[in-house]
Amino acid sequence: MGLTICAAVVPDGWDVEIVDENVSDDRHSAVDDVDAVGISVMTSQAIRAYEIADEYRKLGVKVILGGVHVSAMPSEAKEHCDIVCKGDAESTLPRALNDLTAGNSKKVYDWADYPDTPIATPRKDLLNPDDYLVFNPVQTMRGCPHSCEFCTTPSIFGNRFRRRDVGDIIEEMRRARELYNTPVFIFSDDNVAGNQKWAMELFEAMRELDIRWASQCDILVARNEKLLAAMRDSGCLGLILGLESPIQSTLESAGKKFVSADMYLEMINKIQSYNISLWGSFIFGFDTDGWRECMHSVRFARKAKLAMSCYIILTPYPGTAIYDRFLAEGRLLDCSWDQYNGATVCYRPERMTVDELRHAQMAAFREFYSFGSAFSRLGVYPFKKNSWLTNLAIQKGLNYYYRKKGRPLPGFADFVSPRAAERIARSLGNSLSGKQELKT
């Protein structure tokens, strides 16, 4: 996790040092020769962030906390810092630092009080590119007009798209290409083509850069063939699609009401026809989900010939509607924040046990990345080298992990075995104590 102050929005007179524990083998130790420390906090990092913040406060150093988790849980964060910045740093951090210098800072600064502040260009020159696998992520916009129950974006960044100036984006990418010889970029947006008219302007401007890029967007891009052509011609290698589930009732219960599951396959085929590789993102554990629904998601991903696919455990992140609902229903389990990671079950599922949901997730990865699945999805001509290498690496990694742990590989067939509970427990590395039954 990073101890960072966003240098692009720091007022004059402040020197900035960036520390990122993600790229260091050593844990950061608090020092007292600084005037203030800003820590950006995601939920899975909150425990460590609060630990560092508390260490600095003991030394008398002022601590500013921001980021997604802090924006969702400001009352909790206030127990560990002097200043909370909710939402965008561009609008909150300069004011917090100026007030801190003047000795009259507030406890909470909220980006919603300054809605027209533009998104800044980050100071990547303060970082070492050798420390990062992907050094040049680019953010083009924030916010989303949709209200999916599981998503933090509407509550943190608002229900409308806020766009950067296209010229600023192009200049950031051109400079990165010149300084760091960066031929491939990742757009870190939740929905890079959500505003299709603006996205067309951006992609048309990108054609002159001669770069390749990948990002995430909603499937509605399939309805605009001119936009798909512009994406292809601007260098789009692939897109992550947040599909969540191919079952309509599940989409509706999750608040994903702007798409229809029965159109998924046709829309995926349309995007792929423009030579854009697709990675599907599915979520397991909605109240409509049993293990059969999870298996159906994998079978759909294979039928759609997705190059890659991930299967995430539903996580009730603070700030989301689903967190509020599970809290009201008393369904949240006693999980620490570092377990809110997309791989741990932090609530009581409706139609599966906790172990069944975990087993379904791993069975999905094992089936999707099996050699037979990869061959049927990727084929051999034209040869998709990068997709093949990634699929085979994931398959090998899964096999190695279970072999090293001495556990049997998980499969959906385990759920219909006469000894299902025992097979699931063994695959998860659990000891089977007492009678356990499957939910059906």
C-alpha positions in Angstrom: 0.0 0.0 0.0 1.2 3.5 -0.6 1.9 6.4 1.7 1.2 9.0 -0.9 0.4 12.6 -1.4 -0.9 13.3 -4.9 1.9 15.5 -6.1 -0.2 16.8 -9.0 -2.5 18.7 -6.6 -0.1 19.6 -3.8 0.1 23.4 -3.3 3.4 25.3 -3.8 5.8 25.1 -0.9 5.4 21.4 -0.1 8.1 18.9 -1.0 6.7 15.4 -1.7 8.2 12.0 -1.0 6.3 8.8 -2.1 6.6 5.5 -0.2 4.9 2.4 -1.7 4.9 -0.8 0.4 3.6 -2.7 -2.6 7.0 -2.5 -4.2 9.2 -2.9 -1.2 10.3 -5.9 0.8 10.5 -3.8 3.9 7.6 -2.5 6.0 7.6 1.3 6.4 8.6 2.7 9.7 7.3 6.1 10.8 9.7 9.0 11.0 9.3 12.4 12.6 11.1 14.6 10.1 8.0 15.3 8.0 5.2 17.8 8.4 2.3 15.6 7.2 1.6 12.2 5.9 -1.1 11.3 3.4 -2.3 7.7 3.1 -4.5 6.4 0.4 -6.6 3.5 1.7 -8.4 0.6 0.0 -10.6 -1.6 2.2 -8.2 -4.6 2.1 -5.4 -2.2 3.2 -7.3 -0.5 6.0 -5.7 -2.4 8.9 -2.2 -1.7 7.8 -3.0 1.9 6.9 -4.5 2.6 10.3 -1.4 1.0 11.9 0.9 3.3 10.0 -1.3 6.3 10.7 -1.3 5.6 14.5 2.5 5.3 14.5 2.9 8.7 12.9 0.4 10.4 15.2 2.4 9.1 18.2 5.3 11.0 16.8 3.2 14.2 16.5 3.0 14.1 12.7 -0.3 15.2 11.1 -2.0 12.4 9.2 -4.4 12.8 6.3 -6.4 9.7 5.2 -8.2 9.4 1.9 -9.1 6.7 -0.7 -12.1 4.5 -1.3 -12.3 2.9 2.1 -11.9 6.2 4.0 -14.5 7.9 1.8 -17.0 5.1 2.7 -16.1 4.9 6.4 -15.1 8.5 7.4 -16.2 8.0 11.1 -14.0 5.0 11.4 -11.1 6.7 9.7 -11.3 9.8 12.0 -10.2 7.6 14.9 -6.8 7.2 13.2 -6.0 10.6 11.6 -6.2 14.4 11.9 -7.9 15.0 8.5 -10.2 12.9 6.3 -10.4 13.5 2.6 -13.6 12.0 1.1 -13.6 11.4 -2.7 -11.4 13.2 -5.2 -8.0 14.4 -3.9 -7.9 17.1 -6.5 -10.6 19.1 -4.7 -9.9 18.1 -1.1 -6.2 17.7 -0.6 -5.0 21.2 -1.7 -7.6 22.8 0.7 -6.6 20.5 3.5 -2.9 21.3 3.1 -3.5 25.0 2.8 -5.6 25.0 6.0 -3.1 22.8 7.8 -0.4 25.4 7.0 -2.6 28.2 8.3 -3.4 26.2 11.4 -7.2 26.1 10.9 -7.8 22.7 9.2 -11.1 20.9 9.4 -11.6 17.3 10.3 -13.4 16.3 7.0 -13.0 17.6 3.5 -15.6 16.3 1.1 -15.1 16.4 -2.7 -18.9 16.8 -3.2 -18.4 20.4 -2.0 -16.3 21.1 -5.0 -17.9 19.2 -7.8 -16.3 21.0 -10.8 -12.6 20.4 -9.9 -11.0 18.8 -12.9 -9.2 15.4 -12.7 -5.4 16.0 -12.5 -2.5 14.5 -14.4 -0.5 12.4 -12.0 3.2 13.1 -11.3 4.7 9.7 -12.5 8.1 11.3 -12.6 8.3 10.8 -8.9 8.1 7.0 -9.2 10.6 4.4 -10.4 9.2 2.7 -13.5 11.3 -0.4 -12.8 9.2 -1.0 -9.6 6.0 -1.6 -11.5 4.7 -4.3 -13.9 2.3 -1.7 -15.3 3.9 1.7 -14.9 1.6 3.9 -17.0 -2.1 3.4 -16.1 -4.1 6.3 -17.4 -7.4 7.5 -15.9 -9.7 9.2 -18.4 -12.9 9.6 -16.3 -14.6 8.9 -13.0 -18.1 8.1 -11.9 -20.8 5.9 -13.4 -24.6 6.5 -14.0 -25.5 3.0 -13.1 -26.4 1.9 -9.5 -25.3 -1.8 -9.2 -25.8 -3.0 -5.7 -22.2 -4.3 -5.3 -20.2 -1.4 -6.7 -18.5 1.3 -4.8 -18.1 3.7 -7.8 -21.6 5.4 -7.6 -21.3 6.1 -3.8 -17.6 7.3 -4.0 -17.3 9.0 -7.4 -21.0 9.9 -8.1 -23.7 8.9 -10.6 -22.4 10.9 -13.6 -19.3 10.7 -15.8 -16.7 13.3 -15.1 -14.2 13.4 -18.0 -10.7 14.6 -18.3 -9.7 16.9 -21.1 -8.9 14.8 -24.2 -5.8 16.9 -24.9 -4.4 16.3 -21.4 -4.9 12.6 -21.8 -3.1 12.5 -25.2 -0.3 14.6 -23.8 0.2 12.3 -20.8 0.4 9.3 -23.1 2.7 11.0 -25.6 5.0 12.0 -22.8 5.1 8.5 -21.3 5.9 7.1 -24.8 8.8 9.5 -25.1 10.2 9.2 -21.6 9.7 5.6 -20.8 9.2 4.0 -24.3 5.8 2.8 -23.2 4.0 1.1 -26.2 1.1 -0.4 -24.1 -1.2 1.4 -21.8 -3.9 0.4 -19.3 -6.9 2.7 -18.8 -7.8 2.3 -15.2 -11.4 3.5 -15.6 -14.4 1.6 -14.5 -16.1 2.2 -17.8 -13.8 3.8 -20.5 -16.5 3.9 -23.1 -19.4 4.7 -20.9 -19.9 8.1 -22.5 -19.8 6.9 -26.1 -19.7 10.3 -27.8 -16.8 11.5 -25.7 -15.0 8.1 -26.0 -15.2 8.4 -29.8 -13.4 11.8 -29.6 -10.7 10.2 -27.4 -10.1 7.2 -29.5 -10.0 9.2 -32.7 -7.3 11.4 -31.1 -5.3 8.4 -30.0 -4.8 7.0 -33.5 -1.8 9.2 -34.1 0.0 7.7 -31.0 0.6 4.3 -32.5 0.1 2.5 -29.1 -1.8 -0.5 -27.8 -4.1 -0.4 -24.9 -6.6 -2.3 -22.7 -9.3 -1.3 -20.3 -12.7 -2.1 -18.8 -16.1 -1.0 -20.0 -19.7 -2.1 -20.0 -21.1 -4.4 -22.8 -23.2 -1.6 -24.2 -20.3 -0.6 -26.4 -21.4 -3.5 -28.7 -24.3 -1.4 -29.9 -22.1 1.2 -31.5 -20.1 -0.3 -34.4 -18.4 3.1 -35.3 -17.1 3.2 -31.7 -15.9 -0.4 -31.9 -14.0 0.4 -35.1 -12.5 3.5 -33.5 -11.4 1.4 -30.5 -9.8 -1.1 -32.8 -8.1 1.5 -34.9 -6.7 3.3 -31.8 -4.9 0.1 -30.7 -7.4 -1.6 -28.4 -6.0 -5.1 -27.5 -8.7 -6.2 -25.1 -11.5 -5.2 -22.7 -12.7 -6.5 -19.4 -16.4 -6.8 -19.4 -18.2 -6.8 -16.0 -20.8 -9.4 -16.9 -21.4 -10.6 -13.3 -23.8 -13.4 -14.4 -25.5 -14.7 -17.6 -28.8 -15.1 -15.7 -31.3 -12.3 -15.9 -32.8 -12.7 -12.5 -29.3 -12.4 -10.9 -28.6 -9.2 -12.9 -31.9 -7.7 -11.7 -31.3 -8.6 -8.1 -27.9 -7.1 -8.2 -29.3 -3.8 -9.6 -27.6 -4.3 -13.0 -30.8 -3.3 -14.9 -29.3 -1.6 -17.9 -28.4 -4.9 -19.7 -30.3 -8.0 -20.7 -28.6 -11.4 -20.2 -30.2 -12.9 -23.3 -28.3 -10.4 -25.4 -24.9 -11.2 -23.9 -23.8 -13.7 -26.4 -24.7 -11.7 -29.4 -23.1 -8.6 -28.0 -19.9 -10.4 -27.1 -19.7 -11.8 -30.6 -20.1 -8.3 -32.1 -17.2 -6.9 -30.0 -15.0 -9.9 -30.9 -15.7 -9.4 -34.6 -13.6 -6.3 -34.3 -10.6 -8.3 -33.2 -10.9 -7.1 -29.6 -10.0 -9.8 -27.1 -12.4 -10.1 -24.1 -12.0 -11.0 -20.5 -15.2 -11.7 -18.6 -15.6 -10.8 -15.0 -18.2 -12.8 -13.1 -19.4 -12.6 -9.4 -20.4 -15.6 -7.4 -22.6 -15.5 -4.3 -25.7 -13.4 -5.2 -28.8 -14.5 -3.4 -30.0 -16.2 -6.5 -26.8 -18.2 -6.8 -26.4 -21.9 -6.1 -23.5 -24.0 -7.3 -25.4 -24.8 -10.5 -25.7 -21.1 -11.4 -22.0 -20.7 -10.8 -21.3 -23.6 -13.1 -23.6 -22.0 -15.7 -21.5 -18.9 -15.7 -18.4 -20.9 -16.5 -20.2 -22.8 -19.3 -21.4 -19.5 -20.7 -17.9 -18.1 -20.6 -16.6 -21.1 -22.5 -19.4 -20.8 -25.1 -18.7 -17.1 -25.6 -15.0 -18.0 -26.3 -13.7 -15.5 -23.8 -9.9 -15.3 -23.9 -9.8 -14.8 -20.1 -12.3 -15.0 -17.3 -12.3 -14.3 -13.5 -14.7 -15.5 -10.9 -14.9 -13.2 -7.9 -16.6 -13.9 -4.5 -19.3 -11.3 -3.9 -17.7 -8.8 -1.5 -19.9 -6.4 0.5 -17.5 -3.4 0.4 -18.4 -0.5 2.7 -20.2 2.2 0.8 -22.2 -0.2 -1.4 -25.9 -0.9 -1.2 -25.2 -4.6 -0.6 -23.1 -3.8 2.5 -25.9 -1.7 3.9 -28.4 -4.5 3.2 -26.3 -7.3 4.6 -25.6 -5.2 7.7 -29.3 -4.6 8.3 -30.1 -8.3 7.8 -27.3 -9.4 10.2 -25.6 -11.4 7.5 -22.1 -9.9 7.7 -19.5 -12.3 9.1 -16.8 -11.4 11.5 -14.2 -10.6 8.9 -11.3 -8.2 9.2 -10.9 -5.6 6.5 -8.0 -7.4 4.9 -10.4 -10.3 4.1 -12.5 -8.0 1.9 -10.5 -9.1 -1.1 -12.8 -10.9 -3.6 -11.6 -14.3 -2.5 -13.0 -14.6 1.0 -16.7 -15.0 1.9 -17.5 -12.2 4.4 -21.2 -12.8 4.7 -23.7 -15.6 4.9 -24.8 -16.7 1.4 -28.5 -17.4 0.8 -28.3 -20.7 -1.2 -24.8 -22.1 -0.4 -22.7 -22.6 2.6 -19.5 -20.5 2.9 -17.4 -23.6 2.0 -19.6 -24.4 -1.0 -19.2 -20.9 -2.4 -15.4 -21.0 -2.0 -15.4 -24.4 -3.7 -17.5 -23.2 -6.6 -15.1 -20.3 -7.2 -12.1 -22.6 -7.4 -14.0 -25.2 -9.5 -14.8 -22.4 -11.9 -11.2 -21.4 -12.3 -10.1 -25.0 -12.7 -12.7 -25.8 -15.4 -12.3 -22.6 -17.4 -8.5 -22.8 -17.5 -8.4 -26.5 -18.3 -6.6 -27.4 -21.5 -9.8 -28.6 -23.2 -11.5 -25.4 -22.4 -8.6 -23.3 -23.6 -8.4 -25.3 -26.9 -12.2 -24.9 -27.6 -12.1 -21.1 -26.8 -8.8 -20.0 -28.3 -8.2 -22.6 -31.1 -4.9 -22.7 -33.0 -5.5 -20.4 -36.0 -5.0 -17.5 -35.8 -2.7 -18.4 -33.0 -3.3 -16.2 -30.0 0.1 -16.4 -28.4 -0.5 -14.1 -25.4 -3.9 -15.7 -24.5 -2.5 -19.2 -24.8 0.5 -18.4 -22.6 -1.7 -16.8 -19.9 -4.2 -19.6 -19.9 -1.5 -22.3 -19.7 0.3 -20.4 -16.9 -2.9 -20.1 -14.8 -3.6 -23.8 -15.4 -0.1 -24.8 -14.4 -0.3 -22.5 -11.3 -3.6 -24.1 -10.1 -2.2 -27.6 -10.6 1.0 -26.7 -8.8 -0.9 -25.1 -5.8 -3.2 -28.1 -5.2 -0.4 -30.6 -5.7 1.9 -28.7 -3.2 -0.9 -28.5 -0.7 -1.8 -32.2 -1.1 -5.4 -31.4 -2.0 -7.6 -32.8 -4.8 -8.4 -30.4 -7.6 -11.9 -28.9 -7.2 -14.7 -29.6 -9.6 -18.4 -29.0 -10.0 -18.9 -32.8 -10.0 -18.0 -32.8 -6.3 -21.4 -31.2 -5.6 -23.3 -34.3 -6.8 -20.9 -36.9 -5.2 -22.4 -39.1 -2.5 -19.5 -37.9 -0.4 -19.8 -34.2 -1.5 -19.2 -32.6 1.9 -16.1 -34.7 2.4 -14.7 -34.0 -1.1 -15.3 -30.2 -0.7 -13.7 -30.2 2.7 -10.6 -32.0 1.4 -10.2 -29.7 -1.5 -10.4 -26.7 0.7 -8.0 -28.2 3.2 -10.6 -28.3 6.0 -11.2 -31.1 8.5 -14.7 -32.5 8.3 -16.2 -32.5 11.8 -19.7 -33.6 12.4 -22.4 -33.9 9.8 -22.4 -31.4 7.0 -25.0 -31.0 4.4 -25.2 -29.3 1.0 -27.6 -26.5 0.4 -29.7 -27.2 -2.7 
